Amino acid sequence: MAITQLADGRWKVDIEPIKGTRYRRTCKTKAEALRFEATCRSKVIDNPDWSPRQADSRKLSVLISLWFDLHGHGLRDGLRRRSKLDLLAKRLHNPVAAKLSSHAYAADRRVRLEGGVSAKTLNNELGYLRAVYNELRGLGVIAYENPLALVKPLRLQERELSWLTSEQIAELLESIRTRCDNPHVEPIVLICLATGARWSEAEKLKPTSVRKGVITFSGTKSGKVRSIPISAELEAKLIKHWKQYGQFTSAITAFRRALARTSIRLPKGQAAHALRHTFASHFVQNGGNILTLQKILGHSTVVVTMRYSHQAPDHLQDAILLGPPLP
């Protein structure tokens, strides 16, 4: 049997150009069926190992599931990424992954941007979705190009980094010490101010993380362990706290309430992170070295740390010294 017409009017190709190698396909027209038969016969003559590749009709949700099973499960934020990717696939009406339209993706992105979703969040999602295609292509699960490879991320508007003055630090600590019912808030705040740690890094600390005047942070955003010296006074305070109250528990809500009771007003999303910015800003203002600050904060590149360079005492002073003389 080579080419036969089916009851619904389509044409079925069933050929065996060489013994043991059989190709089948259902085509809409007889001409298409004849072309497929001729292609198979000629290709097999030139290359016996040749095989016609069937169109990949797997849905985007299927690829996301495969990505998670083969790669995403090993990422620290793999479950969170998969959740976001599943929602994205649903918003795009779960298209055939190979036929995902960059135009359709960009249209959905515009609607969400106008609906208040931040450009940074949308750029993160684009990176996650691109990674699905790139990883699966590298693993040989798909054979086609990434359909979003040429989609450009949104341009981000750099935000001013908020940090606390010495007076504001004192006001915040006063609010925590006098009206906060969570005993863990103060030591966590002190750790962030003394080391530039992220709130989550400080909150996860255990008594074994402090030893001989050094705090060691593990499970960090970069995945790297880093150790920061602290004062003997802070070390003693932490040891005493853990003996009395035990290991830290969630305290971010109590911190936000304490902050709200002060006169300090910070941009949305910078409440706890302002403590990290405060350490970095004071460090640079007091003459600290940018490369040292990079290691303390755990930045993978100095480019991120350079955001604080404008606060150095001599920042851009050469603009005055080396510019052209004015009449």
N, C-alpha and C positions, 0 to 999 in steps of 0.2 A: 504494500500500500504506500503510495507517495502523496498524492493530493486528492482529497475527497471533499464533497460539499455536504455540510451538515444540514439538519432539518431547519435550523433558524436562518439559513442563507449564508452563513460564514463558511470559510474554507479551512480544512484541517490538513496540516503538513506532517507527514510521518515518514522520515527517510533514514536510511542506514548506508551512508556513502562508503564506509569501510566496516568490515565485520566487527561487531562489538561496540560500535559508536553510533548511537541513534539520536536523532533530533526531532523534536515535535514542537509545533506551534499552531495556534489558531489565528487566522487572519480574517480581516473584514472582506477583502476582495480576492479574486483568483489571481489577479496580477501581483498583488502583494505576496501571495503564497508562492507563486512561481519565482519571484525575486529571492525570497528566503531560501527556497530549494537550491537555486543556482548559486547563491552565496555560500551556502553550506558545502556544496560539492567542491567548489573551487578552492575554498579556504582549507578544507581537509586535505586536498591534494598538495597544497603548498606547505601546510603545517599540520601533521596528523594530530597534534595535541590541541589544536584550536577548538574553542567551544564558544558558541554564541552566548553572550551575556544577556540574561533576562532583565527586563526593566525592574528596578528596585521599587516596589510599591509599599514598602513599610512606612507606617505613619510616624510622625514626629515623636509621639508618646512612646512608641516602641524603641526608637533610637535612644531616647532619654533613659529608658529602663535598662537597655543594654549598656549604655555609658556608665550608669551607676553600678551595675553588676560587675563590669570589667575594670572600672577605674575609680569612679566616684566614691565607692564605699570605703576606699582607703584614705580619703581626704578628711581633714579635721572638720570641715564644714560641709561634708558631702551630703548629709541629709537635708540641711538647709538649702543647699544649691538645688537638690532634686525637687524640693517643694516649690521653689521659685520657677524652675524649668517646667514643671507640670502645669503650674498656673499660666505660664506664658504660652505653652502649647494649647491650652484650652482657649485662651483669648484669641489665638490665631486660627481657631476652629480645627486644630489637629490635622494639618495638611499632610500629604505624602511628603516625607522628609526631603526626598531628592528634588521635589518641585517647589520647595518653600520659596516664595517670592520675596526678594529684598524690598520690593515696593510695598507689599502687604505688611512686612515687618515695620518698615519706616512709617507707614500710615498709623499703625497701632501705637508706635512709639510717640508720635505726635499727639495723639489723643490723650495718652497718659501724661505727657509732659504738660499739656494744657490743663489737665485735671489736677495738677499739683504734685505729681511725682517728681522727685529731684532728678536732675541730669546725671548726677553721680550714680544713683540707683539704676537708672536706665543703661548707663555705660557698663555697670557691673553685670547686668543681665545679658547684654550683648556679648560680653566676654565669656560668660558661662555657656551661652548657646553656641558660640563659635567653637569653644573647647570640646563640646559634644561631637561636632563633626570632625575636628582635627584629631582628637584622640581615637575615634572609631576608624578614621581613614588610616591612621598609623598602625592600628591593630589589624587592618585588613577586613574589617567588618563591612565597610562601604568602599566603593571604588570611584566615587565621583567627587568633584571639587566642592569645597565649602560654599554654599550658596550665599553666605553673608560675608564672604572674604573681603569684598570691596565696600561694605557699609562702614562709613566713618563714625567714630564715637562723637557724641555731642561735645561742643566746646564748653568747658567748665569755667565759671566765673570764680576766680580765687576769692575765698572768704578771709576777712580779717580775723586773726587769731586773738581770742579774748583771753586775758590773763588778769590776775588779781594783784593789786598793789599791797604793800605791807599793811596799810590800814584796813583794806578789805579782808585780808587774811585774818587779822585780829578780830574783825567783826564777825566773820564766818565762824571762827572757833568759839567765840563767845556765845553765839546762837546755839552751837552744837552742845557746848558744855552746860548751858543753863536750862535748855528746854527740850533737849533730845532724849527720848526714852530708849533708844537703841544704843547700847554701850559700844558697839563695834564701829560706829560711824567715825568717832574721833581718831582712833589709831589708823584706820584706813586712809583718812584724809591726810594725816601726818606722813604716812608712808608715801602717798602720791606727791605731796609737796616736797619731800626730802629726796626722792629718787626719780621723779618724772614718770613713775609707773602709770600704766592705764588702770582705771578703777577695777576692771575684771582681774588684772594680774595681782593687784594688791589684795583683793577680796579672797582669792584662792590660796593665799599664803598659809603655810602651816608652821607650827612652832619650830619644826626642824629646818625651816627655810632661813632662819636667822642664826648665824654662828660667827663668833669672834669678830663682831663689828661689821658683818657683811650680810646683806639680804640677797638671796638667790631666787630669781624668778624663772619658773619653768612653765610649759604650756602657754608660751607667749604667742602673739599674733604671727610672728615670723617663724615660729617653731624652734627658735634657738634659745638656749639657756643663757642668761646673763646675770652677773653678780655686781652689786653696787654697794660701796661702803656707806655706813650710816654712823651717826654719832653714838657714843656710849650711852647718852641720856635716852635717845630714842630706843636703843636696843633694850635697855632696862625697863622702859615703859611697856614695850611689847611683851617681854617675858612675863612681867607682872600681870598684864591684861590677860594673856592666855591662861595663866594659872588660875585667875579668878573667874573668867567667863568662858574659857574654852576656845575652840577654833572659830574663826570668823563665819558668820552666816550672812545672808543677803541684807544689805544695808542701804542700797541705792535710793529706795523710796524715802527713808528717813533722812538721808542726806539732802534730797531735793526739797523736802519740807523745811529743813533747817535753812537752806539757801533762800527759800521763798520768804522767810521771816526777816531777812536782811534787806538792806537798801541796794544790794548788788543786782544788776540786771544783765543777763548774758543772752547772746543769740540762741535761738532754738537749736537744741542738739549739742550744745557745748557746756552743759552744766558740769558734769563730772570731768569731762575732758579738759576743762579750763584749768584744773589742778595740774595736769601734765604740761599745759602751755605755760602756766605760772612758773613752774620749776625751770623750764627751758629759757623763758624770757629773763628771769632774774639771773640765771647762770651766765647768759651772754652779756647782760648789762653790767655784770660784775667782772667782766673781762675773761670769761671762760672760753676755751678753744672749741671751735665748731666741730673738729674731728673727734675730740673727746666727748662732746655732747652727742654726737652720732652714736658712739658706742654705748653711752649711758641710756639713751632712749631706745636703742635697738633698731635703728633705721637701717635698711638694707643698703641704701645709697645715701651719700651726703647731700644729694639734690633736695631731698625732703627736709633735711635738717637746716638747709640754707634759708628756709622760711623765717628763721629767727635771726639771721645775720644782720638785718637792718636795725636791730636793737643794740648792736655793739657800740661802745662809746665812740669809736673812731670810724663808724660806718660811713662810707662815701665822703670822708673828709678830703680825699684827694680831689674831689670835684672843686673844692675851694682853692686848694694849693696848686693844682696843675692846670686849671683852666686858663683861658687867655686873659691877659691884663685888660682891665676896664679903664677907659679914659676918665 
